């Protein structure tokens, strides 16, 4: 199985969510929050798709890539999971590098917050990503669904009802 940016992001947010997603249990399609994020993505920079390319490579899908300046643009709704977002972009840079695109950088953009963060890939990041990939593959291959994380971290998750229905 190829590891996508979504797998990488979910690994950093919730192992259970990663396992469910990788097992084909996809709650994203019915989530209003996910739809809101897609709408933000499509409307925040309306001319961007004319200027930049979409790239699919080794399981990742980069919506906006500036080939001239070698910049990955990733748009997110909020910075609640900023660390996971940053590592997702680093993973994109890692995959690009593995495919011969050296020196690419990333921009993590939060249009609602008027915030943009630059993302760079360092040698320690490459080592961490290699280790995380091993852990992600082990989690996905596991036969048992991982335990739930504390409910306070789950309120806006598209898997909330799946994980917590019937709980008080």
NORVENFEN-V727640 format. One record per backbone hydrogen bond with DSSP energy under -1.0 kcal/mol. NH is the residue of the N-H (numbers start at 1). CO is the residue of the C=O. Records with the same first field share a line. If there is no record, write none. Layout:
BEGIN
NH = CO / CO
END
This chain:
BEGIN
8 = 4
9 = 5
10 = 6
11 = 7
12 = 8
13 = 9
14 = 10
18 = 14
19 = 15
20 = 16
21 = 17
22 = 18
23 = 19
24 = 21
25 = 20
26 = 24
30 = 27
31 = 28
35 = 31
36 = 32
37 = 33
38 = 34
39 = 35
40 = 36
41 = 37
42 = 38
43 = 39
44 = 40
48 = 45
50 = 47
52 = 48
53 = 65
55 = 62
57 = 60
60 = 57
62 = 55
65 = 53
66 = 71
70 = 66
71 = 66
72 = 105
73 = 64
74 = 107
76 = 109
82 = 79
85 = 81
86 = 82
87 = 83
88 = 84
89 = 85
90 = 86
91 = 87
92 = 88
93 = 89
94 = 90
95 = 91
96 = 92
97 = 93
98 = 94
100 = 97
101 = 96
102 = 100
105 = 70
106 = 119
107 = 72
108 = 117
109 = 74
110 = 115
115 = 110
117 = 108
119 = 106
126 = 122
127 = 123
128 = 124
129 = 125
130 = 126
131 = 127
132 = 128
133 = 129
134 = 130
135 = 131
136 = 132
137 = 133
138 = 134
139 = 135
140 = 136
141 = 137
153 = 150
154 = 151
157 = 154
160 = 157
163 = 159
164 = 160
165 = 161
167 = 164
END
